[in-house]
């Protein structure tokens, strides 16, 4: 009978992964990533001397609102990174396997973020697998193969693009106050036409300045309190305002 372990503390589930002896390769898929997740993987790579080519990390396009380029640079030092671009990545899965084909799979609700790993009430399952045998558990490898098909391998050019995004977001903290009303109109139009969110946390009417808006939004986004759709708003209007491309309202 398969051995399955459930825990609502993500740290305990991650400990189960680390308990595997002689890890030879590590595959990770997560929608969101923060430095805590990078540190965990780096420590695992160092502990078992896992080669970079045997560590694969799959991330969503908007995997981080807080210095994504810096996270990619850190990951690139010990892992092969992929951005899932052809479909929306929502899975949170870790696969670790040793040289004998014995492995553990962790799957659940937790992203590799501070909140997901330490503070949120999550639920994770850890399943023992033997990937050397052709059984029902080997399809976890097929999942990661599918992810690779749907992804772009991260290059220095892609990291540079994320650096540009960081600069665009930072620049919005210093947008002239006169442009605040334009931004609010654009945001309102986008939500109305494309993102019918009934429970929008931040009321547009309460936004006083651009700096105030971004402080609130970045605070919420870093803690996953805002629906994923809001990331579309952030990306769209970040570039529009920073490049002065205002649409016709």
C-alpha beads as a LAMMPS data file, in Angstrom:
LAMMPS data file: protein, C-alpha beads

249 atoms
248 bonds

1 atom types
1 bond types

-500.0 500.0 xlo xhi
-500.0 500.0 ylo yhi
-500.0 500.0 zlo zhi

Masses

1 110.0

Atoms # bond

1 1 1 0.000 0.000 0.000
2 1 1 1.300 3.472 -0.827
3 1 1 2.527 5.560 2.089
4 1 1 0.755 8.933 2.189
5 1 1 1.395 11.637 4.759
6 1 1 -0.798 14.710 5.278
7 1 1 0.092 17.845 7.210
8 1 1 -1.309 21.361 7.509
9 1 1 2.151 22.703 8.396
10 1 1 4.136 23.062 5.192
11 1 1 7.453 22.972 7.064
12 1 1 6.684 19.441 8.292
13 1 1 5.920 18.288 4.747
14 1 1 9.167 19.824 3.490
15 1 1 11.014 17.986 6.257
16 1 1 9.641 14.746 4.805
17 1 1 11.241 15.629 1.474
18 1 1 14.556 16.350 3.192
19 1 1 14.399 13.004 5.022
20 1 1 14.966 11.187 1.736
21 1 1 18.542 9.887 1.534
22 1 1 20.936 10.672 -1.330
23 1 1 18.634 12.906 -3.373
24 1 1 19.819 12.802 -6.977
25 1 1 17.350 15.128 -8.664
26 1 1 14.809 17.696 -7.567
27 1 1 11.874 19.113 -9.526
28 1 1 9.786 21.985 -8.162
29 1 1 6.659 23.670 -9.538
30 1 1 5.185 26.664 -7.730
31 1 1 2.976 29.539 -8.804
32 1 1 4.644 31.991 -6.415
33 1 1 8.163 32.097 -5.028
34 1 1 9.986 34.176 -2.427
35 1 1 13.504 34.088 -1.023
36 1 1 12.473 31.550 1.640
37 1 1 11.743 29.032 -1.122
38 1 1 15.040 29.793 -2.858
39 1 1 16.944 29.302 0.406
40 1 1 15.220 25.956 1.060
41 1 1 16.117 24.618 -2.381
42 1 1 19.668 25.950 -2.204
43 1 1 20.260 24.255 1.138
44 1 1 18.895 20.990 -0.254
45 1 1 21.160 21.283 -3.305
46 1 1 24.200 21.854 -1.113
47 1 1 23.321 19.121 1.380
48 1 1 23.120 16.420 -1.305
49 1 1 25.501 18.011 -3.847
50 1 1 22.814 17.900 -6.530
51 1 1 24.122 19.117 -9.915
52 1 1 22.468 22.213 -11.389
53 1 1 21.181 20.275 -14.413
54 1 1 19.279 17.916 -12.091
55 1 1 17.391 20.684 -10.304
56 1 1 14.487 22.031 -12.350
57 1 1 12.264 24.846 -11.118
58 1 1 9.014 25.770 -12.886
59 1 1 7.453 29.161 -12.146
60 1 1 4.436 31.127 -13.307
61 1 1 5.042 34.312 -15.298
62 1 1 4.083 36.467 -12.305
63 1 1 5.814 34.308 -9.719
64 1 1 6.907 37.314 -7.651
65 1 1 5.995 40.972 -7.326
66 1 1 9.006 41.608 -5.100
67 1 1 12.301 41.663 -7.036
68 1 1 11.672 38.680 -9.367
69 1 1 14.912 39.275 -11.298
70 1 1 16.948 38.938 -8.115
71 1 1 15.210 35.663 -7.279
72 1 1 15.918 34.333 -10.779
73 1 1 19.588 35.234 -10.450
74 1 1 19.805 33.389 -7.139
75 1 1 18.040 30.328 -8.559
76 1 1 20.210 30.381 -11.667
77 1 1 23.298 29.796 -9.536
78 1 1 22.221 26.238 -8.676
79 1 1 19.124 25.309 -10.726
80 1 1 17.683 25.197 -14.223
81 1 1 14.683 27.520 -14.330
82 1 1 11.611 27.509 -16.539
83 1 1 8.815 30.064 -16.848
84 1 1 5.513 28.388 -17.766
85 1 1 4.267 30.689 -20.528
86 1 1 1.818 28.637 -22.584
87 1 1 -0.641 27.892 -19.787
88 1 1 -1.334 29.284 -16.319
89 1 1 0.661 27.437 -13.680
90 1 1 -1.228 26.932 -10.431
91 1 1 0.337 23.695 -9.162
92 1 1 2.512 23.518 -6.056
93 1 1 4.500 20.315 -6.355
94 1 1 7.910 19.039 -5.274
95 1 1 9.475 15.800 -6.546
96 1 1 12.708 14.493 -5.030
97 1 1 14.247 11.185 -6.131
98 1 1 17.406 9.331 -5.044
99 1 1 19.825 7.271 -7.135
100 1 1 17.734 4.103 -6.598
101 1 1 14.620 5.669 -8.072
102 1 1 12.969 5.993 -4.666
103 1 1 11.345 9.351 -4.204
104 1 1 8.828 11.541 -2.457
105 1 1 6.216 13.845 -3.960
106 1 1 4.794 16.789 -2.043
107 1 1 1.645 18.345 -3.412
108 1 1 -0.801 20.768 -1.858
109 1 1 -1.928 24.347 -1.523
110 1 1 1.306 25.979 -0.347
111 1 1 3.498 28.145 -2.550
112 1 1 7.188 28.417 -1.698
113 1 1 6.721 31.794 -0.045
114 1 1 7.118 32.976 3.531
115 1 1 3.355 32.804 4.114
116 1 1 2.974 29.449 2.390
117 1 1 5.924 27.836 4.156
118 1 1 5.566 29.332 7.622
119 1 1 2.332 31.126 8.428
120 1 1 -0.686 30.096 6.325
121 1 1 -2.957 27.209 7.200
122 1 1 -2.158 24.979 4.222
123 1 1 -2.618 21.292 3.462
124 1 1 0.148 19.233 1.896
125 1 1 0.383 15.546 1.097
126 1 1 3.637 13.620 0.759
127 1 1 3.562 10.393 -1.226
128 1 1 6.295 7.752 -1.500
129 1 1 7.014 6.820 -5.120
130 1 1 9.333 4.538 -7.067
131 1 1 10.008 6.114 -10.443
132 1 1 12.138 3.154 -11.536
133 1 1 8.949 1.106 -11.839
134 1 1 6.279 1.699 -14.466
135 1 1 3.354 2.158 -12.140
136 1 1 0.660 4.738 -11.500
137 1 1 3.088 6.987 -9.635
138 1 1 5.451 7.543 -12.552
139 1 1 2.971 9.938 -14.163
140 1 1 4.344 12.607 -11.834
141 1 1 7.370 12.647 -14.121
142 1 1 5.041 13.055 -17.091
143 1 1 3.571 16.108 -15.367
144 1 1 6.986 17.762 -15.167
145 1 1 7.719 16.771 -18.760
146 1 1 4.478 18.471 -19.752
147 1 1 5.491 21.576 -17.807
148 1 1 8.744 21.709 -19.737
149 1 1 6.819 21.595 -23.017
150 1 1 4.723 24.563 -21.863
151 1 1 7.699 26.598 -20.670
152 1 1 10.521 28.843 -21.786
153 1 1 13.926 28.148 -20.266
154 1 1 15.170 31.171 -18.351
155 1 1 18.094 32.925 -20.001
156 1 1 20.012 36.070 -19.152
157 1 1 17.769 37.888 -21.622
158 1 1 14.653 36.837 -19.709
159 1 1 16.236 37.869 -16.408
160 1 1 16.981 41.259 -17.967
161 1 1 13.293 41.631 -18.864
162 1 1 12.334 41.029 -15.245
163 1 1 14.863 43.681 -14.232
164 1 1 13.067 46.089 -16.554
165 1 1 9.765 45.196 -14.895
166 1 1 11.234 45.911 -11.473
167 1 1 12.376 49.350 -12.629
168 1 1 8.938 50.078 -14.075
169 1 1 7.206 49.226 -10.798
170 1 1 9.713 51.236 -8.767
171 1 1 9.266 54.230 -11.045
172 1 1 5.552 54.341 -10.258
173 1 1 6.294 55.388 -6.704
174 1 1 7.426 58.712 -8.131
175 1 1 4.749 59.373 -10.749
176 1 1 3.557 63.013 -10.594
177 1 1 0.371 63.481 -8.589
178 1 1 -1.348 64.923 -11.686
179 1 1 -1.313 61.456 -13.294
180 1 1 -3.076 59.749 -10.385
181 1 1 -6.562 60.463 -11.763
182 1 1 -5.571 59.053 -15.160
183 1 1 -4.323 55.861 -13.568
184 1 1 -7.470 55.492 -11.478
185 1 1 -9.617 55.857 -14.596
186 1 1 -7.557 53.249 -16.448
187 1 1 -7.725 50.845 -13.512
188 1 1 -11.469 51.326 -13.164
189 1 1 -12.026 50.714 -16.879
190 1 1 -9.929 47.531 -16.822
191 1 1 -11.723 46.082 -13.832
192 1 1 -15.130 46.945 -15.290
193 1 1 -14.494 45.551 -18.758
194 1 1 -12.145 42.644 -18.160
195 1 1 -12.033 41.790 -14.477
196 1 1 -15.506 41.710 -12.886
197 1 1 -14.290 41.351 -9.316
198 1 1 -17.123 41.645 -6.818
199 1 1 -14.884 41.631 -3.764
200 1 1 -12.162 44.077 -4.753
201 1 1 -10.229 44.749 -1.558
202 1 1 -8.856 48.182 -2.441
203 1 1 -11.538 50.779 -3.161
204 1 1 -10.450 52.975 -6.059
205 1 1 -12.229 55.979 -4.559
206 1 1 -9.944 55.801 -1.512
207 1 1 -6.722 56.095 -3.480
208 1 1 -5.201 59.468 -2.673
209 1 1 -1.803 59.292 -4.400
210 1 1 0.125 56.933 -6.648
211 1 1 2.561 56.245 -3.833
212 1 1 -0.288 55.358 -1.488
213 1 1 -1.876 53.029 -4.057
214 1 1 1.313 51.092 -4.765
215 1 1 2.229 50.741 -1.131
216 1 1 -1.162 49.175 -0.420
217 1 1 -1.168 46.963 -3.512
218 1 1 2.380 45.676 -3.049
219 1 1 1.602 44.924 0.602
220 1 1 -1.450 42.875 -0.373
221 1 1 0.159 41.145 -3.334
222 1 1 3.158 40.003 -1.297
223 1 1 0.749 38.235 1.033
224 1 1 -1.448 36.734 -1.686
225 1 1 -4.526 38.621 -0.448
226 1 1 -5.456 39.903 -3.894
227 1 1 -6.962 37.678 -6.611
228 1 1 -4.514 36.564 -9.271
229 1 1 -6.430 38.654 -11.776
230 1 1 -5.110 41.778 -10.086
231 1 1 -1.631 40.850 -11.297
232 1 1 -2.962 41.467 -14.799
233 1 1 -3.945 44.976 -13.746
234 1 1 -0.537 45.587 -12.230
235 1 1 1.367 44.398 -15.295
236 1 1 -0.848 46.158 -17.818
237 1 1 -0.983 49.563 -16.224
238 1 1 2.563 49.492 -14.886
239 1 1 3.920 49.702 -18.398
240 1 1 1.182 52.026 -19.581
241 1 1 1.827 54.666 -16.929
242 1 1 5.602 54.359 -16.839
243 1 1 5.744 54.762 -20.622
244 1 1 2.968 57.429 -20.713
245 1 1 0.732 55.264 -22.918
246 1 1 -2.673 56.399 -21.726
247 1 1 -5.688 54.871 -23.549
248 1 1 -8.795 56.656 -24.638
249 1 1 -11.325 56.479 -21.827

Bonds

1 1 1 2
2 1 2 3
3 1 3 4
4 1 4 5
5 1 5 6
6 1 6 7
7 1 7 8
8 1 8 9
9 1 9 10
10 1 10 11
11 1 11 12
12 1 12 13
13 1 13 14
14 1 14 15
15 1 15 16
16 1 16 17
17 1 17 18
18 1 18 19
19 1 19 20
20 1 20 21
21 1 21 22
22 1 22 23
23 1 23 24
24 1 24 25
25 1 25 26
26 1 26 27
27 1 27 28
28 1 28 29
29 1 29 30
30 1 30 31
31 1 31 32
32 1 32 33
33 1 33 34
34 1 34 35
35 1 35 36
36 1 36 37
37 1 37 38
38 1 38 39
39 1 39 40
40 1 40 41
41 1 41 42
42 1 42 43
43 1 43 44
44 1 44 45
45 1 45 46
46 1 46 47
47 1 47 48
48 1 48 49
49 1 49 50
50 1 50 51
51 1 51 52
52 1 52 53
53 1 53 54
54 1 54 55
55 1 55 56
56 1 56 57
57 1 57 58
58 1 58 59
59 1 59 60
60 1 60 61
61 1 61 62
62 1 62 63
63 1 63 64
64 1 64 65
65 1 65 66
66 1 66 67
67 1 67 68
68 1 68 69
69 1 69 70
70 1 70 71
71 1 71 72
72 1 72 73
73 1 73 74
74 1 74 75
75 1 75 76
76 1 76 77
77 1 77 78
78 1 78 79
79 1 79 80
80 1 80 81
81 1 81 82
82 1 82 83
83 1 83 84
84 1 84 85
85 1 85 86
86 1 86 87
87 1 87 88
88 1 88 89
89 1 89 90
90 1 90 91
91 1 91 92
92 1 92 93
93 1 93 94
94 1 94 95
95 1 95 96
96 1 96 97
97 1 97 98
98 1 98 99
99 1 99 100
100 1 100 101
101 1 101 102
102 1 102 103
103 1 103 104
104 1 104 105
105 1 105 106
106 1 106 107
107 1 107 108
108 1 108 109
109 1 109 110
110 1 110 111
111 1 111 112
112 1 112 113
113 1 113 114
114 1 114 115
115 1 115 116
116 1 116 117
117 1 117 118
118 1 118 119
119 1 119 120
120 1 120 121
121 1 121 122
122 1 122 123
123 1 123 124
124 1 124 125
125 1 125 126
126 1 126 127
127 1 127 128
128 1 128 129
129 1 129 130
130 1 130 131
131 1 131 132
132 1 132 133
133 1 133 134
134 1 134 135
135 1 135 136
136 1 136 137
137 1 137 138
138 1 138 139
139 1 139 140
140 1 140 141
141 1 141 142
142 1 142 143
143 1 143 144
144 1 144 145
145 1 145 146
146 1 146 147
147 1 147 148
148 1 148 149
149 1 149 150
150 1 150 151
151 1 151 152
152 1 152 153
153 1 153 154
154 1 154 155
155 1 155 156
156 1 156 157
157 1 157 158
158 1 158 159
159 1 159 160
160 1 160 161
161 1 161 162
162 1 162 163
163 1 163 164
164 1 164 165
165 1 165 166
166 1 166 167
167 1 167 168
168 1 168 169
169 1 169 170
170 1 170 171
171 1 171 172
172 1 172 173
173 1 173 174
174 1 174 175
175 1 175 176
176 1 176 177
177 1 177 178
178 1 178 179
179 1 179 180
180 1 180 181
181 1 181 182
182 1 182 183
183 1 183 184
184 1 184 185
185 1 185 186
186 1 186 187
187 1 187 188
188 1 188 189
189 1 189 190
190 1 190 191
191 1 191 192
192 1 192 193
193 1 193 194
194 1 194 195
195 1 195 196
196 1 196 197
197 1 197 198
198 1 198 199
199 1 199 200
200 1 200 201
201 1 201 202
202 1 202 203
203 1 203 204
204 1 204 205
205 1 205 206
206 1 206 207
207 1 207 208
208 1 208 209
209 1 209 210
210 1 210 211
211 1 211 212
212 1 212 213
213 1 213 214
214 1 214 215
215 1 215 216
216 1 216 217
217 1 217 218
218 1 218 219
219 1 219 220
220 1 220 221
221 1 221 222
222 1 222 223
223 1 223 224
224 1 224 225
225 1 225 226
226 1 226 227
227 1 227 228
228 1 228 229
229 1 229 230
230 1 230 231
231 1 231 232
232 1 232 233
233 1 233 234
234 1 234 235
235 1 235 236
236 1 236 237
237 1 237 238
238 1 238 239
239 1 239 240
240 1 240 241
241 1 241 242
242 1 242 243
243 1 243 244
244 1 244 245
245 1 245 246
246 1 246 247
247 1 247 248
248 1 248 249
